[in-house]
Amino acid sequence: MEAGEGVMRVQGAPAVWLVVHQGNERAIPFYRALGCDVTGVAFHDFEDIRIEFRRMYKPFPQPPAPLA
């Protein structure tokens, strides 16, 4: 996770987001411990099945503005 975040930061991404299956009760606390917050719900419909996910988001700290 750290390596992926590092790549995103170098490329200028303001945040990382991911989706976790709502039934994955170990993953949500894991990502929360890494600084992600649950920000919503997402659904994926496959044939006659609706799958529910938790949307998670972690903003990156913005570097300080250079002094003038």
mmCIF file of the N, C-alpha and C atoms, coordinates in Angstrom:
data_MODEL
# 
_entry.id   MODEL 
# 
loop_
_atom_site.group_PDB 
_atom_site.id 
_atom_site.type_symbol 
_atom_site.label_atom_id 
_atom_site.label_alt_id 
_atom_site.label_comp_id 
_atom_site.label_asym_id 
_atom_site.label_entity_id 
_atom_site.label_seq_id 
_atom_site.pdbx_PDB_ins_code 
_atom_site.Cartn_x 
_atom_site.Cartn_y 
_atom_site.Cartn_z 
_atom_site.occupancy 
_atom_site.B_iso_or_equiv 
_atom_site.pdbx_formal_charge 
_atom_site.auth_seq_id 
_atom_site.auth_comp_id 
_atom_site.auth_asym_id 
_atom_site.auth_atom_id 
_atom_site.pdbx_PDB_model_num 
ATOM 1   N N  . MET A 1 1  ? 0.836   -1.183  0.000   1.00 0.00 ? 1  MET A N  1 
ATOM 2   C CA . MET A 1 1  ? 0.000   0.000   0.000   1.00 0.00 ? 1  MET A CA 1 
ATOM 3   C C  . MET A 1 1  ? 0.882   1.249   0.000   1.00 0.00 ? 1  MET A C  1 
ATOM 4   N N  . GLU A 1 2  ? 1.937   1.235   0.817   1.00 0.00 ? 2  GLU A N  1 
ATOM 5   C CA . GLU A 1 2  ? 2.827   2.392   0.883   1.00 0.00 ? 2  GLU A CA 1 
ATOM 6   C C  . GLU A 1 2  ? 3.483   2.667   -0.469  1.00 0.00 ? 2  GLU A C  1 
ATOM 7   N N  . ALA A 1 3  ? 3.919   1.608   -1.153  1.00 0.00 ? 3  ALA A N  1 
ATOM 8   C CA . ALA A 1 3  ? 4.568   1.794   -2.452  1.00 0.00 ? 3  ALA A CA 1 
ATOM 9   C C  . ALA A 1 3  ? 3.590   2.404   -3.456  1.00 0.00 ? 3  ALA A C  1 
ATOM 10  N N  . GLY A 1 4  ? 2.362   1.915   -3.469  1.00 0.00 ? 4  GLY A N  1 
ATOM 11  C CA . GLY A 1 4  ? 1.353   2.459   -4.373  1.00 0.00 ? 4  GLY A CA 1 
ATOM 12  C C  . GLY A 1 4  ? 1.052   3.911   -4.071  1.00 0.00 ? 4  GLY A C  1 
ATOM 13  N N  . GLU A 1 5  ? 0.926   4.251   -2.793  1.00 0.00 ? 5  GLU A N  1 
ATOM 14  C CA . GLU A 1 5  ? 0.684   5.637   -2.406  1.00 0.00 ? 5  GLU A CA 1 
ATOM 15  C C  . GLU A 1 5  ? 1.861   6.510   -2.819  1.00 0.00 ? 5  GLU A C  1 
ATOM 16  N N  . GLY A 1 6  ? 3.067   5.992   -2.670  1.00 0.00 ? 6  GLY A N  1 
ATOM 17  C CA . GLY A 1 6  ? 4.257   6.760   -3.064  1.00 0.00 ? 6  GLY A CA 1 
ATOM 18  C C  . GLY A 1 6  ? 4.248   7.098   -4.538  1.00 0.00 ? 6  GLY A C  1 
ATOM 19  N N  . VAL A 1 7  ? 3.892   6.137   -5.368  1.00 0.00 ? 7  VAL A N  1 
ATOM 20  C CA . VAL A 1 7  ? 3.815   6.376   -6.815  1.00 0.00 ? 7  VAL A CA 1 
ATOM 21  C C  . VAL A 1 7  ? 2.760   7.435   -7.121  1.00 0.00 ? 7  VAL A C  1 
ATOM 22  N N  . MET A 1 8  ? 1.604   7.326   -6.481  1.00 0.00 ? 8  MET A N  1 
ATOM 23  C CA . MET A 1 8  ? 0.532   8.291   -6.732  1.00 0.00 ? 8  MET A CA 1 
ATOM 24  C C  . MET A 1 8  ? 0.937   9.697   -6.300  1.00 0.00 ? 8  MET A C  1 
ATOM 25  N N  . ARG A 1 9  ? 1.632   9.800   -5.171  1.00 0.00 ? 9  ARG A N  1 
ATOM 26  C CA . ARG A 1 9  ? 2.064   11.126  -4.692  1.00 0.00 ? 9  ARG A CA 1 
ATOM 27  C C  . ARG A 1 9  ? 3.061   11.760  -5.653  1.00 0.00 ? 9  ARG A C  1 
ATOM 28  N N  . VAL A 1 10 ? 4.030   10.955  -6.123  1.00 0.00 ? 10 VAL A N  1 
ATOM 29  C CA . VAL A 1 10 ? 5.027   11.465  -7.066  1.00 0.00 ? 10 VAL A CA 1 
ATOM 30  C C  . VAL A 1 10 ? 4.345   11.962  -8.341  1.00 0.00 ? 10 VAL A C  1 
ATOM 31  N N  . GLN A 1 11 ? 3.280   11.297  -8.741  1.00 0.00 ? 11 GLN A N  1 
ATOM 32  C CA . GLN A 1 11 ? 2.564   11.697  -9.958  1.00 0.00 ? 11 GLN A CA 1 
ATOM 33  C C  . GLN A 1 11 ? 1.577   12.836  -9.696  1.00 0.00 ? 11 GLN A C  1 
ATOM 34  N N  . GLY A 1 12 ? 1.497   13.307  -8.462  1.00 0.00 ? 12 GLY A N  1 
ATOM 35  C CA . GLY A 1 12 ? 0.675   14.463  -8.151  1.00 0.00 ? 12 GLY A CA 1 
ATOM 36  C C  . GLY A 1 12 ? -0.775  14.180  -7.796  1.00 0.00 ? 12 GLY A C  1 
ATOM 37  N N  . ALA A 1 13 ? -1.102  12.926  -7.494  1.00 0.00 ? 13 ALA A N  1 
ATOM 38  C CA . ALA A 1 13 ? -2.481  12.600  -7.118  1.00 0.00 ? 13 ALA A CA 1 
ATOM 39  C C  . ALA A 1 13 ? -2.820  13.258  -5.781  1.00 0.00 ? 13 ALA A C  1 
ATOM 40  N N  . PRO A 1 14 ? -4.010  13.824  -5.647  1.00 0.00 ? 14 PRO A N  1 
ATOM 41  C CA . PRO A 1 14 ? -4.383  14.467  -4.394  1.00 0.00 ? 14 PRO A CA 1 
ATOM 42  C C  . PRO A 1 14 ? -4.862  13.489  -3.318  1.00 0.00 ? 14 PRO A C  1 
ATOM 43  N N  . ALA A 1 15 ? -5.172  12.243  -3.736  1.00 0.00 ? 15 ALA A N  1 
ATOM 44  C CA . ALA A 1 15 ? -5.744  11.282  -2.789  1.00 0.00 ? 15 ALA A CA 1 
ATOM 45  C C  . ALA A 1 15 ? -5.706  9.886   -3.392  1.00 0.00 ? 15 ALA A C  1 
ATOM 46  N N  . VAL A 1 16 ? -6.030  8.922   -2.554  1.00 0.00 ? 16 VAL A N  1 
ATOM 47  C CA . VAL A 1 16 ? -6.231  7.552   -3.011  1.00 0.00 ? 16 VAL A CA 1 
ATOM 48  C C  . VAL A 1 16 ? -7.657  7.168   -2.644  1.00 0.00 ? 16 VAL A C  1 
ATOM 49  N N  . TRP A 1 17 ? -8.308  6.399   -3.506  1.00 0.00 ? 17 TRP A N  1 
ATOM 50  C CA . TRP A 1 17 ? -9.631  5.889   -3.175  1.00 0.00 ? 17 TRP A CA 1 
ATOM 51  C C  . TRP A 1 17 ? -9.705  4.432   -3.599  1.00 0.00 ? 17 TRP A C  1 
ATOM 52  N N  . LEU A 1 18 ? -10.586 3.701   -2.970  1.00 0.00 ? 18 LEU A N  1 
ATOM 53  C CA . LEU A 1 18 ? -10.771 2.285   -3.275  1.00 0.00 ? 18 LEU A CA 1 
ATOM 54  C C  . LEU A 1 18 ? -12.169 1.871   -2.868  1.00 0.00 ? 18 LEU A C  1 
ATOM 55  N N  . VAL A 1 19 ? -12.569 0.700   -3.320  1.00 0.00 ? 19 VAL A N  1 
ATOM 56  C CA . VAL A 1 19 ? -13.850 0.137   -2.894  1.00 0.00 ? 19 VAL A CA 1 
ATOM 57  C C  . VAL A 1 19 ? -13.586 -1.222  -2.261  1.00 0.00 ? 19 VAL A C  1 
ATOM 58  N N  . VAL A 1 20 ? -14.348 -1.522  -1.213  1.00 0.00 ? 20 VAL A N  1 
ATOM 59  C CA . VAL A 1 20 ? -14.204 -2.764  -0.465  1.00 0.00 ? 20 VAL A CA 1 
ATOM 60  C C  . VAL A 1 20 ? -15.569 -3.432  -0.394  1.00 0.00 ? 20 VAL A C  1 
ATOM 61  N N  . HIS A 1 21 ? -15.628 -4.713  -0.679  1.00 0.00 ? 21 HIS A N  1 
ATOM 62  C CA . HIS A 1 21 ? -16.887 -5.450  -0.562  1.00 0.00 ? 21 HIS A CA 1 
ATOM 63  C C  . HIS A 1 21 ? -17.421 -5.288  0.854   1.00 0.00 ? 21 HIS A C  1 
ATOM 64  N N  . GLN A 1 22 ? -18.696 -4.941  0.965   1.00 0.00 ? 22 GLN A N  1 
ATOM 65  C CA . GLN A 1 22 ? -19.290 -4.659  2.272   1.00 0.00 ? 22 GLN A CA 1 
ATOM 66  C C  . GLN A 1 22 ? -19.197 -5.842  3.223   1.00 0.00 ? 22 GLN A C  1 
ATOM 67  N N  . GLY A 1 23 ? -19.059 -7.051  2.721   1.00 0.00 ? 23 GLY A N  1 
ATOM 68  C CA . GLY A 1 23 ? -18.948 -8.229  3.576   1.00 0.00 ? 23 GLY A CA 1 
ATOM 69  C C  . GLY A 1 23 ? -17.532 -8.525  4.042   1.00 0.00 ? 23 GLY A C  1 
ATOM 70  N N  . ASN A 1 24 ? -16.567 -7.761  3.558   1.00 0.00 ? 24 ASN A N  1 
ATOM 71  C CA . ASN A 1 24 ? -15.170 -7.989  3.933   1.00 0.00 ? 24 ASN A CA 1 
ATOM 72  C C  . ASN A 1 24 ? -14.884 -7.242  5.236   1.00 0.00 ? 24 ASN A C  1 
ATOM 73  N N  . GLU A 1 25 ? -15.241 -7.846  6.340   1.00 0.00 ? 25 GLU A N  1 
ATOM 74  C CA . GLU A 1 25 ? -15.181 -7.183  7.644   1.00 0.00 ? 25 GLU A CA 1 
ATOM 75  C C  . GLU A 1 25 ? -13.766 -6.994  8.174   1.00 0.00 ? 25 GLU A C  1 
ATOM 76  N N  . ARG A 1 26 ? -12.781 -7.629  7.565   1.00 0.00 ? 26 ARG A N  1 
ATOM 77  C CA . ARG A 1 26 ? -11.391 -7.408  7.989   1.00 0.00 ? 26 ARG A CA 1 
ATOM 78  C C  . ARG A 1 26 ? -10.750 -6.265  7.210   1.00 0.00 ? 26 ARG A C  1 
ATOM 79  N N  . ALA A 1 27 ? -11.162 -6.067  5.967   1.00 0.00 ? 27 ALA A N  1 
ATOM 80  C CA . ALA A 1 27 ? -10.514 -5.058  5.127   1.00 0.00 ? 27 ALA A CA 1 
ATOM 81  C C  . ALA A 1 27 ? -10.862 -3.635  5.552   1.00 0.00 ? 27 ALA A C  1 
ATOM 82  N N  . ILE A 1 28 ? -12.112 -3.393  5.910   1.00 0.00 ? 28 ILE A N  1 
ATOM 83  C CA . ILE A 1 28 ? -12.514 -2.026  6.243   1.00 0.00 ? 28 ILE A CA 1 
ATOM 84  C C  . ILE A 1 28 ? -11.712 -1.492  7.435   1.00 0.00 ? 28 ILE A C  1 
ATOM 85  N N  . PRO A 1 29 ? -11.588 -2.222  8.557   1.00 0.00 ? 29 PRO A N  1 
ATOM 86  C CA . PRO A 1 29 ? -10.733 -1.720  9.646   1.00 0.00 ? 29 PRO A CA 1 
ATOM 87  C C  . PRO A 1 29 ? -9.257  -1.600  9.248   1.00 0.00 ? 29 PRO A C  1 
ATOM 88  N N  . PHE A 1 30 ? -8.797  -2.499  8.384   1.00 0.00 ? 30 PHE A N  1 
ATOM 89  C CA . PHE A 1 30 ? -7.414  -2.438  7.909   1.00 0.00 ? 30 PHE A CA 1 
ATOM 90  C C  . PHE A 1 30 ? -7.163  -1.115  7.190   1.00 0.00 ? 30 PHE A C  1 
ATOM 91  N N  . TYR A 1 31 ? -8.035  -0.760  6.241   1.00 0.00 ? 31 TYR A N  1 
ATOM 92  C CA . TYR A 1 31 ? -7.854  0.483   5.489   1.00 0.00 ? 31 TYR A CA 1 
ATOM 93  C C  . TYR A 1 31 ? -8.096  1.713   6.359   1.00 0.00 ? 31 TYR A C  1 
ATOM 94  N N  . ARG A 1 32 ? -8.992  1.603   7.327   1.00 0.00 ? 32 ARG A N  1 
ATOM 95  C CA . ARG A 1 32 ? -9.183  2.722   8.265   1.00 0.00 ? 32 ARG A CA 1 
ATOM 96  C C  . ARG A 1 32 ? -7.892  2.973   9.042   1.00 0.00 ? 32 ARG A C  1 
ATOM 97  N N  . ALA A 1 33 ? -7.216  1.906   9.451   1.00 0.00 ? 33 ALA A N  1 
ATOM 98  C CA . ALA A 1 33 ? -5.954  2.050   10.196  1.00 0.00 ? 33 ALA A CA 1 
ATOM 99  C C  . ALA A 1 33 ? -4.871  2.719   9.344   1.00 0.00 ? 33 ALA A C  1 
ATOM 100 N N  . LEU A 1 34 ? -4.996  2.618   8.026   1.00 0.00 ? 34 LEU A N  1 
ATOM 101 C CA . LEU A 1 34 ? -4.041  3.264   7.126   1.00 0.00 ? 34 LEU A CA 1 
ATOM 102 C C  . LEU A 1 34 ? -4.445  4.702   6.794   1.00 0.00 ? 34 LEU A C  1 
ATOM 103 N N  . GLY A 1 35 ? -5.550  5.170   7.372   1.00 0.00 ? 35 GLY A N  1 
ATOM 104 C CA . GLY A 1 35 ? -5.950  6.555   7.177   1.00 0.00 ? 35 GLY A CA 1 
ATOM 105 C C  . GLY A 1 35 ? -7.106  6.774   6.228   1.00 0.00 ? 35 GLY A C  1 
ATOM 106 N N  . CYS A 1 36 ? -7.725  5.712   5.739   1.00 0.00 ? 36 CYS A N  1 
ATOM 107 C CA . CYS A 1 36 ? -8.864  5.849   4.816   1.00 0.00 ? 36 CYS A CA 1 
ATOM 108 C C  . CYS A 1 36 ? -10.167 5.984   5.606   1.00 0.00 ? 36 CYS A C  1 
ATOM 109 N N  . ASP A 1 37 ? -11.083 6.760   5.067   1.00 0.00 ? 37 ASP A N  1 
ATOM 110 C CA . ASP A 1 37 ? -12.417 6.906   5.652   1.00 0.00 ? 37 ASP A CA 1 
ATOM 111 C C  . ASP A 1 37 ? -13.458 6.357   4.680   1.00 0.00 ? 37 ASP A C  1 
ATOM 112 N N  . VAL A 1 38 ? -14.517 5.769   5.217   1.00 0.00 ? 38 VAL A N  1 
ATOM 113 C CA . VAL A 1 38 ? -15.643 5.351   4.379   1.00 0.00 ? 38 VAL A CA 1 
ATOM 114 C C  . VAL A 1 38 ? -16.391 6.615   3.978   1.00 0.00 ? 38 VAL A C  1 
ATOM 115 N N  . THR A 1 39 ? -16.552 6.814   2.680   1.00 0.00 ? 39 THR A N  1 
ATOM 116 C CA . THR A 1 39 ? -17.192 8.037   2.187   1.00 0.00 ? 39 THR A CA 1 
ATOM 117 C C  . THR A 1 39 ? -18.498 7.770   1.463   1.00 0.00 ? 39 THR A C  1 
ATOM 118 N N  . GLY A 1 40 ? -18.862 6.511   1.298   1.00 0.00 ? 40 GLY A N  1 
ATOM 119 C CA . GLY A 1 40 ? -20.111 6.236   0.609   1.00 0.00 ? 40 GLY A CA 1 
ATOM 120 C C  . GLY A 1 40 ? -20.266 4.770   0.286   1.00 0.00 ? 40 GLY A C  1 
ATOM 121 N N  . VAL A 1 41 ? -21.266 4.511   -0.506  1.00 0.00 ? 41 VAL A N  1 
ATOM 122 C CA . VAL A 1 41 ? -21.613 3.153   -0.924  1.00 0.00 ? 41 VAL A CA 1 
ATOM 123 C C  . VAL A 1 41 ? -21.634 3.122   -2.438  1.00 0.00 ? 41 VAL A C  1 
ATOM 124 N N  . ALA A 1 42 ? -21.155 2.033   -3.011  1.00 0.00 ? 42 ALA A N  1 
ATOM 125 C CA . ALA A 1 42 ? -21.215 1.823   -4.451  1.00 0.00 ? 42 ALA A CA 1 
ATOM 126 C C  . ALA A 1 42 ? -21.838 0.455   -4.697  1.00 0.00 ? 42 ALA A C  1 
ATOM 127 N N  . PHE A 1 43 ? -22.527 0.308   -5.809  1.00 0.00 ? 43 PHE A N  1 
ATOM 128 C CA . PHE A 1 43 ? -23.167 -0.960  -6.154  1.00 0.00 ? 43 PHE A CA 1 
ATOM 129 C C  . PHE A 1 43 ? -22.694 -1.416  -7.523  1.00 0.00 ? 43 PHE A C  1 
ATOM 130 N N  . HIS A 1 44 ? -22.596 -2.721  -7.675  1.00 0.00 ? 44 HIS A N  1 
ATOM 131 C CA . HIS A 1 44 ? -22.310 -3.322  -8.976  1.00 0.00 ? 44 HIS A CA 1 
ATOM 132 C C  . HIS A 1 44 ? -23.380 -4.370  -9.228  1.00 0.00 ? 44 HIS A C  1 
ATOM 133 N N  . ASP A 1 45 ? -24.081 -4.234  -10.329 1.00 0.00 ? 45 ASP A N  1 
ATOM 134 C CA . ASP A 1 45 ? -25.115 -5.204  -10.691 1.00 0.00 ? 45 ASP A CA 1 
ATOM 135 C C  . ASP A 1 45 ? -24.530 -6.205  -11.673 1.00 0.00 ? 45 ASP A C  1 
ATOM 136 N N  . PHE A 1 46 ? -24.635 -7.466  -11.341 1.00 0.00 ? 46 PHE A N  1 
ATOM 137 C CA . PHE A 1 46 ? -24.161 -8.549  -12.186 1.00 0.00 ? 46 PHE A CA 1 
ATOM 138 C C  . PHE A 1 46 ? -25.293 -9.536  -12.364 1.00 0.00 ? 46 PHE A C  1 
ATOM 139 N N  . GLU A 1 47 ? -25.807 -9.610  -13.597 1.00 0.00 ? 47 GLU A N  1 
ATOM 140 C CA . GLU A 1 47 ? -26.985 -10.418 -13.891 1.00 0.00 ? 47 GLU A CA 1 
ATOM 141 C C  . GLU A 1 47 ? -28.099 -10.047 -12.917 1.00 0.00 ? 47 GLU A C  1 
ATOM 142 N N  . ASP A 1 48 ? -28.562 -10.954 -12.080 1.00 0.00 ? 48 ASP A N  1 
ATOM 143 C CA . ASP A 1 48 ? -29.655 -10.613 -11.152 1.00 0.00 ? 48 ASP A CA 1 
ATOM 144 C C  . ASP A 1 48 ? -29.148 -10.418 -9.711  1.00 0.00 ? 48 ASP A C  1 
ATOM 145 N N  . ILE A 1 49 ? -27.848 -10.148 -9.578  1.00 0.00 ? 49 ILE A N  1 
ATOM 146 C CA . ILE A 1 49 ? -27.248 -9.974  -8.259  1.00 0.00 ? 49 ILE A CA 1 
ATOM 147 C C  . ILE A 1 49 ? -26.760 -8.533  -8.107  1.00 0.00 ? 49 ILE A C  1 
ATOM 148 N N  . ARG A 1 50 ? -27.048 -7.910  -7.001  1.00 0.00 ? 50 ARG A N  1 
ATOM 149 C CA . ARG A 1 50 ? -26.520 -6.582  -6.684  1.00 0.00 ? 50 ARG A CA 1 
ATOM 150 C C  . ARG A 1 50 ? -25.464 -6.750  -5.596  1.00 0.00 ? 50 ARG A C  1 
ATOM 151 N N  . ILE A 1 51 ? -24.256 -6.271  -5.876  1.00 0.00 ? 51 ILE A N  1 
ATOM 152 C CA . ILE A 1 51 ? -23.140 -6.382  -4.949  1.00 0.00 ? 51 ILE A CA 1 
ATOM 153 C C  . ILE A 1 51 ? -22.875 -4.998  -4.363  1.00 0.00 ? 51 ILE A C  1 
ATOM 154 N N  . GLU A 1 52 ? -22.767 -4.934  -3.049  1.00 0.00 ? 52 GLU A N  1 
ATOM 155 C CA . GLU A 1 52 ? -22.574 -3.656  -2.361  1.00 0.00 ? 52 GLU A CA 1 
ATOM 156 C C  . GLU A 1 52 ? -21.126 -3.497  -1.913  1.00 0.00 ? 52 GLU A C  1 
ATOM 157 N N  . PHE A 1 53 ? -20.596 -2.308  -2.125  1.00 0.00 ? 53 PHE A N  1 
ATOM 158 C CA . PHE A 1 53 ? -19.227 -1.978  -1.748  1.00 0.00 ? 53 PHE A CA 1 
ATOM 159 C C  . PHE A 1 53 ? -19.218 -0.730  -0.881  1.00 0.00 ? 53 PHE A C  1 
ATOM 160 N N  . ARG A 1 54 ? -18.173 -0.579  -0.084  1.00 0.00 ? 54 ARG A N  1 
ATOM 161 C CA . ARG A 1 54 ? -17.926 0.645   0.668   1.00 0.00 ? 54 ARG A CA 1 
ATOM 162 C C  . ARG A 1 54 ? -16.841 1.426   -0.080  1.00 0.00 ? 54 ARG A C  1 
ATOM 163 N N  . ARG A 1 55 ? -17.120 2.680   -0.357  1.00 0.00 ? 55 ARG A N  1 
ATOM 164 C CA . ARG A 1 55 ? -16.146 3.551   -1.000  1.00 0.00 ? 55 ARG A CA 1 
ATOM 165 C C  . ARG A 1 55 ? -15.280 4.159   0.100   1.00 0.00 ? 55 ARG A C  1 
ATOM 166 N N  . MET A 1 56 ? -13.948 4.076   -0.070  1.00 0.00 ? 56 MET A N  1 
ATOM 167 C CA . MET A 1 56 ? -13.027 4.590   0.937   1.00 0.00 ? 56 MET A CA 1 
ATOM 168 C C  . MET A 1 56 ? -12.070 5.586   0.283   1.00 0.00 ? 56 MET A C  1 
ATOM 169 N N  . TYR A 1 57 ? -11.648 6.584   1.060   1.00 0.00 ? 57 TYR A N  1 
ATOM 170 C CA . TYR A 1 57 ? -10.887 7.710   0.521   1.00 0.00 ? 57 TYR A CA 1 
ATOM 171 C C  . TYR A 1 57 ? -9.841  8.163   1.538   1.00 0.00 ? 57 TYR A C  1 
ATOM 172 N N  . LYS A 1 58 ? -8.655  8.493   1.034   1.00 0.00 ? 58 LYS A N  1 
ATOM 173 C CA . LYS A 1 58 ? -7.592  9.017   1.890   1.00 0.00 ? 58 LYS A CA 1 
ATOM 174 C C  . LYS A 1 58 ? -6.911  10.173  1.161   1.00 0.00 ? 58 LYS A C  1 
ATOM 175 N N  . PRO A 1 59 ? -7.113  11.399  1.655   1.00 0.00 ? 59 PRO A N  1 
ATOM 176 C CA . PRO A 1 59 ? -6.427  12.529  1.018   1.00 0.00 ? 59 PRO A CA 1 
ATOM 177 C C  . PRO A 1 59 ? -4.955  12.553  1.411   1.00 0.00 ? 59 PRO A C  1 
ATOM 178 N N  . PHE A 1 60 ? -4.119  13.019  0.498   1.00 0.00 ? 60 PHE A N  1 
ATOM 179 C CA . PHE A 1 60 ? -2.704  13.186  0.795   1.00 0.00 ? 60 PHE A CA 1 
ATOM 180 C C  . PHE A 1 60 ? -2.472  14.598  1.318   1.00 0.00 ? 60 PHE A C  1 
ATOM 181 N N  . PRO A 1 61 ? -1.578  14.751  2.284   1.00 0.00 ? 61 PRO A N  1 
ATOM 182 C CA . PRO A 1 61 ? -1.266  16.105  2.748   1.00 0.00 ? 61 PRO A CA 1 
ATOM 183 C C  . PRO A 1 61 ? -0.676  16.915  1.588   1.00 0.00 ? 61 PRO A C  1 
ATOM 184 N N  . GLN A 1 62 ? -1.100  18.148  1.480   1.00 0.00 ? 62 GLN A N  1 
ATOM 185 C CA . GLN A 1 62 ? -0.576  19.009  0.430   1.00 0.00 ? 62 GLN A CA 1 
ATOM 186 C C  . GLN A 1 62 ? 0.736   19.619  0.904   1.00 0.00 ? 62 GLN A C  1 
ATOM 187 N N  . PRO A 1 63 ? 1.727   19.672  -0.001  1.00 0.00 ? 63 PRO A N  1 
ATOM 188 C CA . PRO A 1 63 ? 2.995   20.289  0.410   1.00 0.00 ? 63 PRO A CA 1 
ATOM 189 C C  . PRO A 1 63 ? 2.791   21.778  0.667   1.00 0.00 ? 63 PRO A C  1 
ATOM 190 N N  . PRO A 1 64 ? 3.571   22.328  1.571   1.00 0.00 ? 64 PRO A N  1 
ATOM 191 C CA . PRO A 1 64 ? 3.422   23.761  1.833   1.00 0.00 ? 64 PRO A CA 1 
ATOM 192 C C  . PRO A 1 64 ? 3.775   24.588  0.615   1.00 0.00 ? 64 PRO A C  1 
ATOM 193 N N  . ALA A 1 65 ? 3.112   25.717  0.469   1.00 0.00 ? 65 ALA A N  1 
ATOM 194 C CA . ALA A 1 65 ? 3.404   26.616  -0.650  1.00 0.00 ? 65 ALA A CA 1 
ATOM 195 C C  . ALA A 1 65 ? 4.796   27.213  -0.457  1.00 0.00 ? 65 ALA A C  1 
ATOM 196 N N  . PRO A 1 66 ? 5.524   27.396  -1.565  1.00 0.00 ? 66 PRO A N  1 
ATOM 197 C CA . PRO A 1 66 ? 6.855   27.989  -1.426  1.00 0.00 ? 66 PRO A CA 1 
ATOM 198 C C  . PRO A 1 66 ? 6.746   29.431  -0.945  1.00 0.00 ? 66 PRO A C  1 
ATOM 199 N N  . LEU A 1 67 ? 7.732   29.830  -0.191  1.00 0.00 ? 67 LEU A N  1 
ATOM 200 C CA . LEU A 1 67 ? 7.767   31.212  0.312   1.00 0.00 ? 67 LEU A CA 1 
ATOM 201 C C  . LEU A 1 67 ? 8.108   32.160  -0.833  1.00 0.00 ? 67 LEU A C  1 
ATOM 202 N N  . ALA A 1 68 ? 7.480   33.285  -0.841  1.00 0.00 ? 68 ALA A N  1 
ATOM 203 C CA . ALA A 1 68 ? 7.724   34.260  -1.914  1.00 0.00 ? 68 ALA A CA 1 
ATOM 204 C C  . ALA A 1 68 ? 8.959   35.090  -1.638  1.00 0.00 ? 68 ALA A C  1 
# 
